[in-house]
Amino acid sequence: MKIIAMIPARFEASRFPGKLMKDLAGKPVIVRTYEATKSSNLFDEVYVVTDNAIIFNEIIKRGGKAIMSTKTHESGSDRIAEAVEKLDVDIVVNVQGDEPFSQTDSLFNLLNVFKSDKNKQIDIASLMLEIKEEDEISNPNNVKVVTDENNFAMYFSRSPIPYPREKSPAIYFKHIGIYAFRKEALLKFTTLPINRLEATEKLENLRFLANGLKVKMVETSQLAIGIDTPEDLEKANLIFKKTNQ
């Protein structure tokens, strides 16, 4: 089974323009993400996939592997699908470019579900993290997921789900946006139209469910540290400083 990691990388970002090229402990954020993914030793290959020459050239000059997109894409999944279409690969992992801290344990567990899936019932695997704080549960930027008894996703929502009608205790899981796709499921996804649920919630993972793709959720306790603001970058620099003293 050949497994690769793809890191989609756009230069523009509405909240923090150019964030992937900002300095993080002496190297650009995207380089730190690439190196962390590579050092996990879980992948046969790691690529950055971008539409930006600055990012492309930065990865190449540091000895990394990068692919230039030839089309305009709405999502990272679409960008990755174009890049893998002609590659000989079984599993493709979408690693977020603005999350420079390795989640080796979580990625290992994510990939394991495919290795034990002899009948190929799983199309996509992703991560979920239990959340307990009320502000985390009610925050629409935290996507919640509910699963069946076998941990297959039933629904994703920005709203708190499930709803505790009679004040019975509810368990809430936050979706962590790292996806592992079978190649054929990824290519199928890009041919499917946006449906009303995805359009309403602005969540591309609802397109998977609406079209019968099976999404296996893997629980993790490892919180991803993303860089969405200048303040996040400051925190990330402090983490690097502490862990490398």
C-alpha positions in Angstrom: 0.0 0.0 0.0 1.6 3.3 -1.1 0.8 6.2 1.1 1.6 9.9 0.4 1.0 13.2 2.2 -0.1 16.2 0.3 0.1 19.7 1.8 -2.1 22.2 -0.1 -0.7 25.7 0.1 -2.3 28.9 -0.9 -0.4 32.1 -0.5 -3.5 34.3 0.1 -5.4 34.0 3.4 -8.2 36.3 4.4 -7.3 36.6 8.1 -3.5 36.4 7.7 -2.3 37.1 4.2 1.0 35.3 3.3 1.0 33.4 6.6 2.6 30.2 5.1 5.7 32.3 4.2 6.0 34.0 7.6 9.0 33.2 9.8 8.7 30.4 12.3 11.9 29.8 14.3 14.1 30.7 11.3 12.1 29.0 8.5 8.8 29.7 6.7 5.7 28.1 8.2 5.2 25.9 5.1 8.7 24.6 5.4 8.2 23.7 9.0 5.0 21.9 8.1 6.7 20.0 5.3 9.6 19.0 7.6 7.4 17.9 10.4 5.3 15.7 8.0 8.4 14.2 6.5 10.0 13.5 9.8 7.0 11.4 10.9 8.3 8.6 8.6 4.8 7.5 7.9 4.7 8.4 4.2 6.4 7.1 1.0 6.4 10.7 -0.3 5.5 14.2 0.9 4.5 17.0 -1.5 3.5 20.6 -1.2 0.8 21.4 -3.7 0.5 25.1 -4.5 -0.6 27.7 -7.1 2.1 30.1 -5.9 5.6 30.4 -7.3 7.1 31.8 -4.1 6.0 28.8 -2.1 6.9 26.3 -4.8 10.5 27.7 -5.1 11.0 27.8 -1.4 10.2 24.1 -1.0 12.3 23.1 -4.0 15.4 25.1 -3.0 15.3 23.4 0.4 15.4 20.0 -1.3 11.7 19.3 -0.8 9.1 18.1 -3.4 6.4 20.5 -4.7 3.8 20.4 -7.4 2.3 23.5 -9.1 -1.4 23.5 -9.7 -2.5 24.3 -13.2 -6.1 25.1 -12.4 -8.0 27.3 -9.9 -9.5 25.4 -7.1 -12.2 26.0 -4.5 -10.7 23.7 -1.8 -7.6 21.9 -0.8 -9.1 18.6 -1.6 -9.7 19.7 -5.2 -6.1 21.0 -5.4 -4.8 17.6 -4.2 -7.0 15.6 -6.5 -5.5 17.4 -9.6 -2.0 16.6 -8.3 -2.6 12.9 -7.6 -4.6 12.0 -10.6 -1.7 10.5 -12.5 0.3 9.3 -9.5 0.5 5.6 -8.5 -0.8 5.8 -5.0 -3.4 4.1 -2.7 -3.9 6.5 0.2 -3.6 10.3 0.1 -3.4 12.3 3.4 -4.4 16.0 3.3 -2.1 17.8 5.8 -3.0 21.4 6.6 -0.2 23.7 5.6 -0.7 26.0 8.5 -0.3 23.3 11.2 3.5 23.0 11.5 3.6 20.7 14.6 3.7 17.0 13.8 0.8 14.8 14.9 2.7 11.6 14.4 0.6 9.5 16.8 -2.7 10.7 15.3 -1.5 10.2 11.8 -0.3 6.7 12.6 -3.8 5.8 14.0 -5.5 7.4 11.1 -3.5 5.3 8.6 -4.0 2.1 10.6 -7.7 2.0 9.8 -6.9 1.4 6.1 -4.4 -1.3 6.9 -7.0 -3.2 8.8 -9.8 -2.5 6.3 -9.5 -5.7 4.2 -12.8 -5.2 2.4 -12.2 -1.6 1.6 -15.3 -0.3 3.2 -13.6 2.9 4.3 -13.4 5.7 1.7 -12.1 8.5 3.9 -10.7 8.6 7.5 -10.5 11.7 9.7 -9.9 12.7 13.3 -12.1 13.9 16.1 -11.3 15.3 19.5 -13.7 15.3 22.5 -14.5 18.8 23.7 -16.2 19.8 27.1 -16.0 23.5 27.4 -19.3 25.3 26.6 -17.7 28.0 24.5 -15.9 25.3 22.4 -19.1 23.4 21.9 -21.1 26.5 20.9 -18.4 28.0 18.7 -19.5 27.7 15.0 -15.8 27.6 13.9 -15.5 24.3 15.7 -17.1 21.7 13.5 -18.9 19.0 15.5 -19.4 15.4 14.3 -21.7 12.6 15.4 -20.9 9.0 14.6 -22.6 5.6 14.5 -21.6 2.6 16.7 -18.7 1.8 14.4 -17.4 5.4 14.4 -18.5 6.2 10.9 -19.6 9.8 10.6 -23.3 10.4 10.5 -23.3 14.2 10.3 -21.0 17.2 10.6 -22.3 20.6 11.8 -21.3 24.0 13.0 -24.1 23.7 15.5 -23.8 21.8 18.8 -24.8 18.2 18.1 -26.3 16.2 19.6 -28.9 18.3 21.4 -29.5 17.3 25.0 -33.3 17.6 25.1 -33.8 16.5 28.7 -30.5 17.7 30.1 -29.1 14.2 29.7 -25.3 14.2 29.5 -24.1 14.6 25.9 -20.6 13.9 24.5 -19.3 16.3 21.9 -16.6 15.7 19.4 -14.8 18.4 17.4 -13.7 17.5 13.9 -10.0 17.9 13.3 -9.6 18.6 9.6 -6.9 16.1 8.6 -8.3 13.7 5.9 -6.9 10.4 4.6 -8.5 9.4 1.2 -8.5 6.3 -0.9 -7.3 7.8 -4.2 -10.5 6.7 -6.0 -12.7 8.4 -3.3 -10.7 11.7 -3.7 -11.1 11.7 -7.4 -14.9 10.9 -7.1 -15.3 13.7 -4.6 -14.1 16.3 -7.1 -16.7 15.3 -9.7 -19.6 15.7 -7.3 -21.7 18.9 -7.2 -22.0 21.0 -4.1 -25.3 19.9 -2.4 -27.7 21.9 -0.2 -26.2 20.8 3.1 -22.7 21.7 2.1 -23.9 25.1 0.8 -25.8 25.7 4.0 -23.1 24.8 6.5 -20.1 25.6 4.2 -18.6 22.2 5.0 -17.2 20.1 2.2 -17.2 17.0 4.3 -21.1 17.0 4.0 -20.6 16.3 0.3 -18.9 13.0 1.2 -21.9 11.9 3.3 -24.6 13.1 0.9 -23.1 10.9 -1.8 -22.6 7.8 0.2 -18.9 8.0 0.9 -18.0 6.3 4.2 -16.0 8.4 6.6 -14.3 6.6 9.4 -13.7 8.9 12.5 -10.6 8.2 14.7 -10.6 9.7 18.1 -7.5 11.6 19.1 -6.3 13.5 22.2 -3.8 15.5 20.2 -5.0 19.0 19.5 -3.8 20.5 16.2 -2.0 23.9 16.6 -2.9 26.0 13.5 -1.7 29.4 12.5 -4.6 31.6 11.5 -3.5 35.0 13.0 -0.3 36.9 13.9 -1.0 36.0 17.5 -1.0 32.3 16.6 2.4 32.7 15.0 3.7 34.3 18.1 2.5 31.4 20.2 4.0 28.9 17.7 7.4 30.7 17.9 7.3 30.4 21.7 6.5 26.7 21.4 9.5 26.1 19.1 11.7 28.1 21.5 10.7 26.0 24.5 10.9 22.6 22.7 14.3 23.3 21.3 16.2 24.8 24.3 
